Structure formats: structure tokens, C-alpha cells
């Protein structure tokens, strides 16, 4: 089922690109090709965290990669009912509804035999403890080794050395899996590709400050460091961002940017299952102009010290460390992108993101910026109400409008 889904996705994206060459179909084609490669019988397949692991290290080994979060959960965009049925298979085996729907779906796909083989399973400690545990469960199922890249909560010489040391251990494990030694020159070339992509994304992030916002905020978020990281270390990564820049500049030059009344900062996650969120925002001329996980928080990596550089990038993730780091990033974006409000998509099972929304609310309130906590589910249609979402968003838009009127009167 999963393989046929991505075969269809690739075919559709390629046809769309032929008719209308756009960044989204370009991305979809490459994503589908990456997943399908993991189904090749002769491939050495490493399961990993596409969004958080330093993928330039894996690019240096040229192994096939798969992510148990992205891979199965994109099914929810096309067949939410079918995905709910697959989750029910995991629930019937004792995996509670309290467990994130992402992992219930991954486990259900595993029990149905939908997932590709795994030769090694990697995960990271940031974002979610549930993924590490699911990784361990699936490693036992496949009889393979699971490794976790542990990211400490502070940045210091000791923590950089600690993470760097783990990455070097993982590199040796990748040598065993791939059957060849790590070529340091090859790794440095992947680092250079990463740095070029970072520079291109920085230019894209600057374009997002334009009024009106020149692209689709949800897609910009998905193709940022959060979603684009799966291609880190490859030439495609830079090509993707250059294509988006080209589209934005063309829209601005031709005056084809959608009208904008309000500018919103998106916090935490985005839904994979179909929702009415975008429809409501567009109808009310609301632009999502940036996400806290799409800002350029990651550094350029010194190719002469690749492991230390990759370690530092992991440590600078906004969701690693104290809440002050996350708050500082959000407030910086609020100022730079001149936002009217912020939306926190509070995925029901995500303790990591949800534990701090009161602090975010207080910090933004001091700048007269309203925050909507939109508690929904990323993938499980059984936990999503379109009508409730409409009421919440429309009330939030009214609140932004009222705040703008108060500020106008004050002037």
C-alpha cells in the first residue's frame, strides 16, 4: 500500500511538473523517489529522522533513507479514513489513543507489512520521546539495531564534544551497514552543499518579509529546514530553494501575490490530514508568513570540522534546551515579520510543544500580539472538528482586527 501510494505520487508530481514546473511538484517528485528507493531490494536502508538528524552525514554514504514519521503519515493527506483504520490496528494491539497518531499509524503500517526493510534505525532525542520508543519497538520487530543521537539541553564545549562523538560512532556503524569507509572529502562536499542550501534558504526567508507575503506559508514551512532537511548534503537541496526564490520573485514582479490583511506566525506543527484551515485563512486574507521551526537558526558548518559543526547545529534546535531559547526565537520572528497574531498548532499528544504555550501567550501578550492555541491532531481524522476549527479561527481573526483598530486609534 505505502509503496503504491508513493509510486502514484511520483507519477502525478512528474506529470504536474511537466505541465507547470513548480517547486512543490519538484519537491514531491524527489520525496517520492527517496521513499521508493528504500523499497529497492538491493538498497541499504537507514531509518532516521529526516527533520532533525544531520542528513549530510547520511548523504556522504549514499544510503537509502526512510522516516517512520514522514513515510506513513503522508498517507493521511490522501486517505484519512484509511489511516484511521490502520491506526485502529495498532490500538487493537494495546497502543493507546494517548500515543501520538503519527506513531500509531507507523506501527499499524508495520503490522500490515507496508513499510520497507530496515538495516539500521536512527533517531534523535529532540522533538519527541515517542519516536525514540517507537524506533526501539520497530527495531525489535525487524531484528535490527536502534541508535539514538542524544542532544543535551545546553550548548558548551562538552556538549558539542559529546554529540560529535556520538556522530562519529554512528558514522562507524554506517560504514558497517553500507560496506564502505567514510571518505572525508566526500563528507566535506556534502557539507559544502549544505552550506549553499543554507545560504539560499536565508535569501528565501528574507523574501518572506515582503508585504504581501509572496508564497504559500504552509508549503514554505514544509520545505524549510524542517521538511527540506531530508535532502541536506545533496545538490537538490539548494536547487529546491532557488526554485522557490524564483517563484516568489516572479510573483512579486508580476503582481500575482494574494491580497493580505493579516500576517500570522505559525508555531509548532502543521496538519497532514486534510483540514479547512488554509481555506479559512485565505478567505479572510490571512498570510502565514513564517514558522518558528522555519527560521534560520542553524549555522554554516566548517567543512574542516564537520562533526563538531553538525553537532552544534543539532544543539541549536529551538526545541532543545530551555524555554528561553524558544521564546527568544518566536519574539525575534514576531518583530522581523511584523505579525498581527500567532497560531500554535497544538497536536494533542505533543507534550514537548504544548507544555510551554502559556509562556508563549504571556510573552506575545506583552507585545499586544494575540495567540490562538489550536488543539487538533496531525493525522487522526477522529480527533479533528472542521466546525470547531472554523469557530476558533474566525474568532481569532476578529481579535486581530480589533487589536489593529485599537492601535490605529492610539496613533
N, C-alpha and C positions, 0 to 999 in steps of 0.2 A: 504493500500500500504506500509506504513512505517513498520508496524508490520511484514508483509510477507517478506519484504526485510531483516529484522534482523533475522527472522526465517531461511531464506536461508543462511544468513551469518554465523549464528551459526552452522548450519549443515555442511557447507563447511569447516569451520575452524576446527571443531571437526574431520572431516574425514582427513583433512590435517595433523592435529596433530598426529593422529593415524599412518599415513604413515611416517611422518617425524616430530618428536616433536621439534618444534622451538618456540622461544619466540613470534614471530609475530602471529602465529596461536593461541598460548596461550592467547595473548592479545585480539585478535579478538573474541575468544570464550567468554571471560569474559565481553568484551564490549557489545557484542550482548545480553548476558544473563542479563546484567544490564538494557539495554533498554527494553527488553521483560518483565522484572519484573514490569516495570512501566505500562504495559498494563494489568496486573492482576486486575481483578475487585475488589478484596478484599484488594489490596495494598493501603497504604497511600503514596501518591506520592508528592514529593517535587521537583519542577523545580528549578534548580540552575545553577551556573557557575562552571562546573567541573574543569576548569583550574585555577580559581582564588579563589574560596571560600574555606575556611578551611574544607575540606571534612571529616576530622577526627571527627568533631562535629556531622555531619550527621551520620557517621558510629556508633557513640555511641547510636543513636536512632534506627538504623537498619531500616530506612525508605527506600522506593524505590525512586530513583532519576532519573531525566531526564534533559537534557540540550538542549535548543532550538537551540544552535549553532551546537553542535556535532550531535545530533539526526537526524534532517532532512538533514543536509549538507553532510553526508556521502553518501547519495543517488547520489550526483554529481560524485562520483568516478565510479559509475556503469552506470548511465543513465544521462549524462549531458544534452542531448536533452530533456528528460522528465522533468528534473529540470528547464530548461529554460521555458518550457510550464507552469510549476507550478508557477514560478516567474511572468509570464505574467498574471496569475490570480490575483496576488496581485497588479501588475501595473495597471490592468484594474479597480481596486478599488481606484486608486489615489495614490498609493505608488510609488514615483518617482524612476527613474533609478539612481538618486543620492544617494538613500538609499542603504546601503551595501547589496550585493546579499545574504549574509547569512540570513539577516532578511526578505528580500523579499521572500526567499524560505520558511522560517519558517512560515511567515504569509500566504503564498499560501497553505502550508500544513494544516494550521489551518482551512482555509476556505473550504478545501476539506475534512475535518474531519479525517485527517491522524494521528493526534497527540494523545498521551494518555491524560487522565484526569489530572487535577492538583488540589491538596488540598492546596498548598501554593506555591507561586512563589518568589524565592530569586534571587537577582542579586548583583553585586558589581560595584562600580563606576570606578574601574581601567580598563584599556584597551579601553573601548568603551562606549560612552554615548548612542549610538544607541541601545545597548542591554537593557539598563535600560528602555528606552522608549518603546521598543518592549515588554518587560516584562509587562509594565503597560497596553499596548493595549490588550495583551493576557489575563491578569488578568481580565480586564473588560469583555472580551468575555466569560470567564469561570465563571464570578461572584465570583472570589476568591481574596484573599488579596495578594498584591505585596509588598515586603520589599526590600530595597536597603541597602547594607552594604557600608557605605560611608568611603572611605580611604583618609585621608588628605595627603597633599603634603610634609609634614615634619615629621621627627621622633623625638619625645620628650616624656617626661613623660605624658604630657597632651594628646598627640595624641594616645599613647598606651592605656591610660585610656579610651579615647573616643571610640576607636574601640573595646576594651574589653567590655565596657558597652553595645555597640550595639550587640555584640555576645551573651551576657547574655540575652538580650531582645529576640533575635532570639531563644535562647535555650528555653525560656519560651513559645514562640509561637510553637516551635516544640513539646513541651510537650502537648499542646492542640491538635495539629494535630495527633500525634502518640497515644495519650491516656495514656501515662505513663510518670512518672517523670524521669528526667535525673539522672542516677546513676553515681556519681563522680568517683567511682572505675572503672566503665566501660569506662568512658571518659579517664581516665589515662591509661588504657590498650590500647586504640586506639592511644593515644599519644606515648606510647612505640613502637607500631607497626610503626607509622610514623617515629620515630627516627631510627629504624632499617632499614627502607627503605631508609632513607636519607643517612645513612652510606654506604649502598650497592650502591646507585647511585653515591656517592662520589668515590668509587673504580672504577666504570664504567667510570666516567668522566676522571679519571687518565689513564685508558687504552686507551682512545681516543687520547692521546698524542703520542702514538706509531706511527712509520712510517714503512710501510704504515698503514693507518687507518684501524682497523680490523673489521669494521662493515658497515652497510648502514646508511649514515648520515641522510637522510630524516627520516628513521624509528627511529633512535636514538633520534632525536629531538621529534618525536611524542610520544615516550614512556618515555620521560624525565618528569621533573616536570610539563611541560605544558600539556602533554596528560595523564601521569600516575597519576596525582593528583586526578583523579576521584576515585582511589582506596585507597587514603590516609586513614590511620587508620585501614586498613584490612591486614591480613597476606599475601594476594595475592600480595600486592604492593612490598614487599621485595622479594617474590618468583619470580616475573617478572624480577626484576633487577639481581637477582642471576642467572637466566637462560641466560640473555644476557651476563653476565660476563663469564659464562661457554662457550658460543658460541664463544665469542671473543678470549678467551684463547686457545680454541681448534683450531680455525683458525690459530692463530699465531704459535702454536706448530706444526701444520701440513703444514705450509707454503701455506695456501689456501687463503691468503689475496689478494685482487685485486691490480694490479700494480697502482702506484701513481706517477704522475708527478707534480701535483699542489694540494695545500691544501687551502680550502676555508672556510671562516667563513660565516654562514648564518644569516642574520638579518631580524627581523620582522617575517612574517608569511610564511606558505608553502601552495601550491595549493592543493585543494581537488579534483578538476576536473582533468581528465587525461591530461597530458602535455608531451612534448618531452624534458623536462629539464633534467631528470635523464639520458635519452638516450644520449643526447649530452655530458653531463659531463663524463659519463662512457667511451664513445668513445674517449674522449680526456684525459683520466686518471686523472680526477679531483675528489678529495675526499672532501665531505662536512664533516668537522671534528668536528664542534661544532656550536651551535646556541646561540645567546645572551640570549635567554629565557630558555636554557637548562643548563646553568652554575649553580653551586651550590651557589645560593645567599641566600637560605633560611636556617635559623638557626635550631639547635636542640631545641626542646621545653622542658622546665622544666615542668615535669608532676605535680609538686606541685603547679604550677601557670599556668594552661592550657590556660585560656582565655587571659592572658597577652602574653603568648608565641604565640598563634595563631594570636593575633593582630599584634605583631611585625613581624611575617612572612608576613602578608599582606602588611605592611608598607615598607618592603624591596624589594618589586617587582621592577624590573628595570624600569618599565614604570610608576612608581609612583614617584612624586617629580620632582626635577629639571633635566634638560638635562645632567648636570654634572654627575649625578648618572649613567645614561645610557652610557655616553661616557666612564666613568671610567671602567665599566664592559666590554665594547667592546674592549678597548685598552688592558686590562688585558688578555682577551682571545687571542687577536692577538699575544701577546708575548708568552703566555703559550703554544699555539698550533702551533706556528711558521707558520703562514698562509702566502700565496702568494697573496691573494686577498679576497675581501668580496663582497657578493651579498645581496642587500636589496630588498626583495620581497615586492614591494610597492603596496599592494592591493588598488585598485583605490579609494575606499570610506573611507579608514582608515586615517583620519586626524591625529589621535593620533600618529601613527608611522611615517607618511610621513612628518610631519612638521619639522623634525629635520635631514633629510638625508643630507642636505648641511653641517651642523655642523659635522656630522659623516664623510663626504667626506673630509673635511678640516683636521680633527684630524688624519684620516688614511693617508692622503697625506704627513703629516709631518714625517711619518714612511715609506714613499715610498710604501704604500700598496694601490693598485687601488680599487675603489668601483664601482660596477655596480648597477645602480638603474633599477631594472626590474619591470616596471609598468605593472601589469597584474591584473587578477581578481581571487579570490579564487575559486568561484563556478560557475560563469556565463560564459558559453562557447561563448556567443555572444561578450564577451569582451576579447577574447584571440586569438592571432595570433601565430600559430606554426612557421611560416616562420620568422616573426619579432623576435621572441624569439631566433630562431637559429642564426640569424644575430648578435643579441646583444651578445649572449653567445660566439660565435666564435670570435668576435672582442675582447671581454673581455679576453678570453684565450690567444689571440695573445698579448695583452697588458701585461699579467702576464709573458709570455715568454720573451718579450722584456725587461721587468724590471729585470728578472733573468739574462739575458745576460749582462746588464749594471752593475749589482752588481758583476758578475764574472770578468768582465774586470777591475772593480775598485780594486778587490783583487789582 
